Amino acid sequence: VPFASYWKTPGDPLPGRDLAQLYLRWMLVRTALARGWWLVTSLYLVVVADLTPFQLVFVGTAQGLLAVLSEIPAGVVADAVSRKWSVVAAHLLSGTGMLVTGLVTDFPALVATQMLWGLGWTFSSGADVAWLTNELDDERRISRLLTAGARWGQAGGFAGIVGFGVLAWAVGLSAAIVAGGGAMLLLGLVVAATFPERNFVRVPGNRNRIRATAGIFRRGVGLARHDREILVVLGATVLIHGVAESGRLYPKHLVDLGFPGSADPIAWLTALSLATLAMGALALRVVEGYIDGTGVARRVYALACVIGVAGLVILSQAPNSTTAMAGIVLVSGITISVTRSVGVIWVNRRVTTDVRATVQSFLAQAEYSGEIVIGFALALVASGSGIVAAIMVSAAILAAAAMLVYRAAGSAPPKVEGAATTGVNREQ
């Protein structure tokens, strides 16, 4: 979709086209830094820090628990104080955690840096969507721009994996990690200097702000609780991201099947990651052209889940690693990428402007909850009955998510007392 299609109105101090360019470039760079940094860090934790399997799991669990506890407060702060400055804070927190990771090897210190990194993301999730929606101020175009942003993020992830792989090879794991953190901090300064925030009304006064924060939280809960479609998306998100967490089992399954040829397994896994990102970008490009249609979000979401079921069945029954990787590309490249983006768009259409970041934070919290609860349950299945059994259970969970979403009947968003109605799209 050309940038010109996002144009707002003549004379706007930051035309929609320029705002779209700013957002898409930010998504590209941020995702490149995050994905590339994590590729190097995941190897650093094993090779340099020499963490045990238990310690690796503990790091992820601690990070997830902190995110669950922080998501909603961070979203409420964004709605009460500033969406833009919440995104800036996210960069500063995450960038600091990223940078310090490359300077320490002690387990407690690494737990702290990873928790700081995760805490930073809670300030960004929801706030970025709310900021963009308010500043663009055009409900007809926001869905396509959010989809385009996710696609640019996939491209950034591709570039980040390649770029940081080369950087780590040239200067070492620790230096590459520190460089990634420093770059994320610099990107935060760019956000502070270039992101406008003209349409957001900040709650004045500290005492009023505390009272307003509580009111924002209550209205957000009330809107989500009374909107059946938001509840459906939240429930499906828990299921899907529980399945996504089982992706940690895929490399082990591929190793058990055996990789073809004499190439190093890391080369195959890197190629798989790049293929997954490319497939995700392609799928999102297709979705981008249709997402504005009535009922499209629900149908695309359900179809993505069905594709994921097929991918998991292929993965579980694959006679060799090549076939198994094709299944992984379907699940991780299409299902996870598309449902995450469409879920954000679907919820964004049904919320009011004053609680937009808060309700989006519910969505992020649902992701973490699924990863912790269902991901842990699938780990128990894998431990007791094997990886293939866990993958088949994952397929059943995705099928349930598809059924849940497909049966969600369209309805107008509920009216919540005291809520501003600006920015609500009543046609799904």
Summary of the structure (lengths in Angstrom):
residues: 428
radius of gyration: 21.0
end to end distance: 21.1
largest distance: 66.6
contacts: 1573
relative contact order: 0.14
helix: 81%
strand: 0%
